[in-house]
Amino acid sequence: MKYKIVVDSCCELPENLKNDPRFEIVPLTLIVGDQYEKEDNMEFNQREFLDAVAACPECPKSACPSPERYQIAYETEAEHVYAITLSSKLSGSYNSAVLGKNLYHEKHGEKELYVVDSKSAACGETQIVYKLMEMEESGLAFTEIIERIEQFVKDMNTYFVLENLDTLRKNGRLSGVKALVASTLNIKPVMGADDGSIIQLGQGIGMKKALAKMAEAAIEQAVEAGKKRLMITHCNNLKAAECVRRHIEEKLHFKETLILDAAGVSSMYANEGGVIVTI
């Protein structure tokens, strides 16, 4: 095995990759009050989790994997190892992955091992998985792959619209947003990412209009779409994801489109009905 890609459990790996030995998911832990505390692993039940969130007055939380857990994931015969985490400005997962890298080197010595801060989440991490796969399969040198993947992260755009922003707000993930409109007005902010921090790009009255505005923002900012993938994560809202896909693909042609259901951490932050787009 020439390479291995380690991802945290905010990444939506397609089904065909979940059991591929080249990939390993390092789980965060999801916590909902005193009634729910489980690893976000292959046994994650989205409906059970969302029901627990709805029934609990406390805000759900997540705990990042330990550095030792990442270290174990790096212990492989693969020549090149990559770790991809959700944005370092949203979680401690990146720092744990880097500390795990240091622990690995202390124990085993040198290895071509690199940690990628996605500066995104959910299908943003999936985008990086596919790009790394492409470059590894093309035979590029490890140093060249690192350089190109960092540029890929800089060029990637992330957008999302959520039914509610309570989890993000209560967990302090909206510190970079100056002001948000009142939810009682049914105005849904269109959000994006700026170097890994969440920003507001616009707003719409109701989810349908907000999703349309998100699609237009994605179309307007897309560069060389034909060389890229459109990826959409939804939290139990396939109809909306398909609608966004159609809206964007009316104007742009991509080499591939993937629609993915939210994993555990994505479900926690997106809440039921949320839609995330990355290009």
Solvent accessible surface area in square Angstrom, and as a share of the most:
residue,aa,sasa,rsa
1,M,112,0.50
2,K,82,0.35
3,Y,8,0.03
4,K,17,0.07
5,I,0,0.00
6,V,0,0.00
7,V,0,0.00
8,D,0,0.00
9,S,4,0.03
10,C,4,0.02
11,C,3,0.02
12,E,8,0.04
13,L,7,0.04
14,P,16,0.10
15,E,130,0.58
16,N,115,0.59
17,L,7,0.04
18,K,65,0.28
19,N,131,0.67
20,D,27,0.14
21,P,104,0.65
22,R,60,0.22
23,F,13,0.05
24,E,48,0.21
25,I,43,0.22
26,V,0,0.00
27,P,17,0.11
28,L,2,0.01
29,T,33,0.19
30,L,1,0.00
31,I,46,0.23
32,V,0,0.00
33,G,17,0.16
34,D,153,0.79
35,Q,107,0.48
36,Y,14,0.05
37,E,121,0.54
38,K,94,0.40
39,E,97,0.44
40,D,5,0.02
41,N,61,0.31
42,M,114,0.51
43,E,150,0.67
44,F,43,0.18
45,N,76,0.39
46,Q,29,0.13
47,R,108,0.39
48,E,76,0.34
49,F,0,0.00
50,L,11,0.06
51,D,72,0.37
52,A,12,0.10
53,V,29,0.17
54,A,90,0.70
55,A,77,0.60
56,C,18,0.11
57,P,128,0.81
58,E,100,0.45
59,C,26,0.16
60,P,5,0.03
61,K,117,0.49
62,S,36,0.23
63,A,44,0.34
64,C,54,0.32
65,P,9,0.06
66,S,52,0.34
67,P,30,0.19
68,E,95,0.43
69,R,74,0.27
70,Y,1,0.00
71,Q,22,0.10
72,I,103,0.52
73,A,0,0.00
74,Y,0,0.00
75,E,69,0.31
76,T,27,0.15
77,E,171,0.77
78,A,0,0.00
79,E,109,0.49
80,H,14,0.06
81,V,0,0.00
82,Y,0,0.00
83,A,0,0.00
84,I,0,0.00
85,T,0,0.00
86,L,4,0.02
87,S,1,0.00
88,S,40,0.26
89,K,111,0.47
90,L,27,0.13
91,S,20,0.13
92,G,33,0.32
93,S,0,0.00
94,Y,55,0.21
95,N,87,0.45
96,S,8,0.05
97,A,0,0.00
98,V,45,0.26
99,L,93,0.46
100,G,0,0.00
101,K,47,0.20
102,N,68,0.35
103,L,55,0.28
104,Y,17,0.06
105,H,40,0.18
106,E,139,0.62
107,K,131,0.55
108,H,89,0.40
109,G,32,0.31
110,E,161,0.72
111,K,44,0.18
112,E,77,0.34
113,L,7,0.04
114,Y,54,0.21
115,V,10,0.06
116,V,0,0.00
117,D,20,0.10
118,S,0,0.00
119,K,63,0.27
120,S,6,0.04
121,A,24,0.19
122,A,1,0.01
123,C,0,0.00
124,G,0,0.00
125,E,0,0.00
126,T,0,0.00
127,Q,5,0.02
128,I,0,0.00
129,V,0,0.00
130,Y,26,0.10
131,K,55,0.24
132,L,0,0.00
133,M,34,0.15
134,E,57,0.26
135,M,9,0.04
136,E,4,0.02
137,E,111,0.50
138,S,82,0.53
139,G,51,0.49
140,L,42,0.21
141,A,63,0.49
142,F,20,0.08
143,T,102,0.59
144,E,58,0.26
145,I,0,0.00
146,I,35,0.18
147,E,122,0.55
148,R,115,0.42
149,I,0,0.00
150,E,52,0.23
151,Q,95,0.42
152,F,42,0.17
153,V,8,0.04
154,K,145,0.61
155,D,74,0.38
156,M,22,0.10
157,N,44,0.23
158,T,15,0.09
159,Y,4,0.01
160,F,19,0.08
161,V,0,0.00
162,L,4,0.02
163,E,71,0.32
164,N,62,0.32
165,L,12,0.06
166,D,64,0.33
167,T,4,0.02
168,L,9,0.04
169,R,112,0.41
170,K,132,0.56
171,N,29,0.15
172,G,49,0.47
173,R,67,0.25
174,L,16,0.08
175,S,109,0.70
176,G,47,0.45
177,V,21,0.12
178,K,201,0.85
179,A,78,0.61
180,L,48,0.24
181,V,43,0.25
182,A,54,0.42
183,S,91,0.59
184,T,125,0.73
185,L,111,0.55
186,N,77,0.39
187,I,29,0.15
188,K,23,0.10
189,P,10,0.06
190,V,3,0.02
191,M,0,0.00
192,G,1,0.01
193,A,38,0.29
194,D,85,0.44
195,D,82,0.43
196,G,3,0.03
197,S,36,0.23
198,I,11,0.05
199,I,55,0.28
200,Q,54,0.24
201,L,70,0.35
202,G,28,0.27
203,Q,69,0.31
204,G,5,0.05
205,I,116,0.59
206,G,10,0.10
207,M,27,0.12
208,K,168,0.71
209,K,126,0.53
210,A,0,0.00
211,L,13,0.06
212,A,36,0.28
213,K,111,0.47
214,M,0,0.00
215,A,0,0.00
216,E,74,0.33
217,A,20,0.16
218,A,0,0.00
219,I,27,0.14
220,E,146,0.65
221,Q,81,0.36
222,A,23,0.18
223,V,97,0.56
224,E,106,0.47
225,A,11,0.08
226,G,44,0.42
227,K,140,0.59
228,K,49,0.21
229,R,33,0.12
230,L,0,0.00
231,M,0,0.00
232,I,0,0.00
233,T,1,0.00
234,H,16,0.07
235,C,0,0.00
236,N,75,0.38
237,N,35,0.18
238,L,98,0.49
239,K,172,0.73
240,A,12,0.09
241,A,0,0.00
242,E,51,0.23
243,C,57,0.34
244,V,2,0.01
245,R,64,0.23
246,R,121,0.44
247,H,47,0.21
248,I,0,0.00
249,E,61,0.27
250,E,135,0.61
251,K,123,0.52
252,L,38,0.19
253,H,147,0.66
254,F,12,0.05
255,K,96,0.41
256,E,68,0.30
257,T,42,0.24
258,L,20,0.10
259,I,48,0.24
260,L,19,0.09
261,D,76,0.39
262,A,7,0.05
263,A,24,0.18
264,G,0,0.00
265,V,1,0.00
266,S,4,0.03
267,S,0,0.00
268,M,1,0.00
269,Y,32,0.12
270,A,2,0.01
271,N,14,0.07
272,E,70,0.32
273,G,7,0.07
274,G,1,0.01
275,V,0,0.00
276,I,18,0.09
277,V,0,0.00
278,T,0,0.00
279,I,8,0.04
